[in-house]
Amino acid sequence: MPGSPIKVLLQTTIPTTADDWCIARFSLLGQFLREQRRCNAPLFEVTMRDRESLGAPDSVLATLDHSQFDEMWLFAVDVGNALTAED
């Protein structure tokens, strides 16, 4: 009997920007994870998102320790200045 799906956050370090490394570039990874099954039940529950804005704490990253996510896959696609101390 399968357990609950593993809750995975796929997150970038930059806000959504056309023609840049936004989370949409990782859509095939998200789709692949969503398609994985154990005993015909989903193995992963995937949330995909970009950072909200630069220069301020991100509402999800800054509260990750209180979230329901089991795993976070962080894609550091910024130029080195995206994460804040709160993140």
SEDO-801413 format. One record per residue (C-alpha): x negated, y negated, z; residue number from 1; residue in one letter. Coordinates in steps of 0.05 Angstrom, whole numbers, plus 5000, padded with zeros to 4 digits. Example, Ala and Ser with C-alpha at 12.3 -4.5 7.8 and 13.67 -1.06 7.14 Angstrom:
BEGIN
> x,y,z,n,res
> 4754,5090,5156,1,a
> 4727,5021,5143,2,s
***
This chain:
BEGIN
> x,y,z,n,res
> 5000,5000,5000,1,m
> 4969,4934,4979,2,p
> 4961,4876,5028,3,g
> 4973,4803,5016,4,s
> 4937,4772,4957,5,p
> 4871,4737,4970,6,i
> 4884,4662,4968,7,k
> 4830,4630,4925,8,v
> 4818,4556,4913,9,l
> 4781,4539,4848,10,l
> 4759,4467,4858,11,q
> 4716,4417,4820,12,t
> 4678,4359,4851,13,t
> 4704,4307,4801,14,i
> 4772,4277,4786,15,p
> 4809,4299,4724,16,t
> 4775,4265,4665,17,t
> 4787,4278,4592,18,a
> 4728,4310,4556,19,d
> 4691,4325,4621,20,d
> 4683,4386,4666,21,w
> 4753,4385,4697,22,c
> 4785,4447,4725,23,i
> 4819,4460,4658,24,a
> 4751,4484,4632,25,r
> 4757,4542,4681,26,f
> 4827,4563,4660,27,s
> 4803,4630,4633,28,l
> 4773,4647,4701,29,l
> 4838,4628,4736,30,g
> 4877,4670,4687,31,q
> 4830,4730,4695,32,f
> 4836,4727,4771,33,l
> 4912,4721,4767,34,r
> 4915,4783,4723,35,e
> 4878,4828,4772,36,q
> 4922,4880,4806,37,r
> 4918,4931,4862,38,r
> 4974,4982,4863,39,c
> 5010,4938,4813,40,n
> 5010,4879,4862,41,a
> 4971,4814,4850,42,p
> 4901,4817,4880,43,l
> 4892,4741,4880,44,f
> 4935,4680,4890,45,e
> 4897,4625,4853,46,v
> 4902,4550,4862,47,t
> 4863,4507,4813,48,m
> 4850,4433,4824,49,r
> 4804,4375,4812,50,d
> 4781,4326,4864,51,r
> 4831,4269,4875,52,e
> 4782,4211,4870,53,s
> 4709,4193,4882,54,l
> 4686,4153,4942,55,g
> 4739,4179,4990,56,a
> 4750,4246,5025,57,p
> 4790,4295,4984,58,d
> 4854,4315,5020,59,s
> 4843,4390,5008,60,v
> 4768,4394,5016,61,l
> 4768,4352,5079,62,a
> 4819,4398,5112,63,t
> 4795,4464,5083,64,l
> 4780,4493,5152,65,d
> 4854,4486,5169,66,h
> 4880,4512,5103,67,s
> 4909,4579,5084,68,q
> 4855,4594,5032,69,f
> 4813,4656,5042,70,d
> 4760,4634,4991,71,e
> 4738,4571,4957,72,m
> 4699,4570,4892,73,w
> 4669,4501,4885,74,l
> 4646,4478,4817,75,f
> 4596,4422,4828,76,a
> 4603,4388,4760,77,v
> 4587,4318,4785,78,d
> 4521,4281,4779,79,v
> 4505,4290,4853,80,g
> 4549,4240,4889,81,n
> 4619,4269,4893,82,a
> 4625,4301,4961,83,l
> 4634,4259,5023,84,t
> 4613,4278,5094,85,a
> 4685,4295,5110,86,e
> 4689,4343,5051,87,d
***
